[in-house]
């Protein structure tokens, strides 16, 4: 029985889309559907905590820009909503097979290939940012946003990623009542 490449392009495109999705980041939001977000106009900070302290003011600034664009105002006391943001990073290791043989790269059977491959690990830093909003008067969680995605070793690139991820997170904010 022979197997052609029928259906393979779609599989390859699907894998490519997953890889691009990891690089671009994945954002998710959820909220209490019983809450009227139209009554909220001010916010204050519970805190911002990232593993790397240099990111705390960046997260706070970019998040404030998103909320300001939505018409919300930051106040020190007596806010409608209290916000907490937490950022963390972990290293994700993936194994890839690189085939030895013909020319030291890809190889095909029939050109001296044994068909054996050597798996190699690749470490990618993955960042997560969680943003929680609480109704200040009830102290109940009313909205949560999360962003997860691969980071680079380039601070400028990661700063742009933070801005994009927050823009995606707040694209449909505030939720319709």
N, C-alpha and C positions, 0 to 999 in steps of 0.2 A: 504494500500500500504506500502510495506517495502522498506527501502533504505539500500543498502549495502555500503561497503566501496569502491565500484568500482569508480575509478577516484580520490579517496582521497589521495593515496600516492603521486600522481603527484602534487596535490594542496599543500600538506604538504611540499614536496621538493621545490616547487616554493616559498612558504613563507620562508622557510629556506634560500634559495638563496638570497632573498631580504634582510633578516636580516644579513647574512654574507656580502652582498654588502655594507650595511650601516656601518658595522664595518670596512671593508677594505677601504672604501672611494670610491668616484666616481670622476674621473677626466674627464674633457672635454677640448678640445682645438678647436680654430677656427683661421683662418688667412685670409688675403687678398690674393686671388688666383692670382691677377695680379702682385704681388710683386715677384721679383727674390731674394730669400733668399741666393743664392750663392754669392751675392755681399756684404753680411754682414759678418764681421769677428771680429769686436770689439763692446764692449758695455760699457756703463756707467750707473750709478744709478741716477734716479730721486729721489727715496726714497723707504724705506721699513718701513711700519707702521703696527704694530700689537697692539691689545688692551693691551696685556701684553708686556711691553717693553723688557723683558728678551728674547723674541722670535725674536726680530728684527735681532740681529747678527746671530742667528741660521738659519733663513730664508735666509739671505744674503749669508752666508757661503755655505749652501746646494745648493742654486740656482747657485752660482758661480761654484761649483764643477760640476754641470750638464753642464753648458755652456763651461767650460774648457774641459770637456770630448768630447764636440762637436767641439773643435778646436777654440773656441772663446776666445778672450783676453779682460780683463778688462783694460780700460784706463780712465784717469781722465777727459780729454777733447777731443773733436773732434771724438767721437765714431760714428760708423755706426748706432747703435741702442741705445735708452735710455729706461731703464727698471724701472717700478714701481711695487711694490708688496704690497698687502694689506691683512692683516689677521684679521678675526673677529671670535667671538664665541657667540653662543646663546644657551639657554637652551631649549630643545624640550621636551615637556611632552606628554607621551602616557598613555592611560588608558588601564588597563588589568583587566579582570574579574577573580577573585579567588573565587571558589565556596566553600561556607560554607556547613557543613554537616558532612558526614562520615569521621571521623578522622581529621576534620579541613582543609582538602585539597580538592582534587578532590572528587566528590561525584556522585552517580548514583541514579536515581529515584528508589524507592522501598526500599531504606535503610534509610528511615526517612528524605530524602531530600525534601525541599520545592520547589526546582527548582530555588531559588532566588540566585543571585550573588551580590557581593559587588565590584564595580569597585575601583581600586586603581591606583593612579598616579605614574608614574616613570619618573624622570627627567634625561635626558641624555645631556651632553654638546656636541654640534655639532660645529665643526670648519670649516671655509671656508677660503681658500687662493686663491686670484686672482693675476695673474701675467700678466701685460700688457707690450708689446714691441712697441715702436714707432720708425719710421724712423726718425732719428735725423734731417736730412736735410729738410724734409717736415712736421715734427711733426704729421704725420698721424699714427693712430693705424694700425699695420701690423700683430700682433699676440696676442692672448689672451688665457691664460690657467686658469682653475679653478678646485679646488679640494674641495669636501665637504665630511665630514664623522664624525662619532662619535669619541669623544675623551675620554680618561680615566683620572683618577686622578694621573696617574703615568707619570712623566716628561720623564723618559727614554723611556717608551713605545710610548709616543706621539712624541718624537724626531725621533724614528724609523719610525713612521707613516709619519712624514714630509718627511723624506728621500725617502720612498717608493712612496708617492704620487707625489713628484717631479720627481722621476725616471719614473713613469707612464706618467706624463704630458709631459716629454721630450723624451719619447721612440721613437717617429717618428719625431723628430726635427733635423734639420730644414726641413720644408715641401719641397717636390719636386717642382721644378719650372714648 
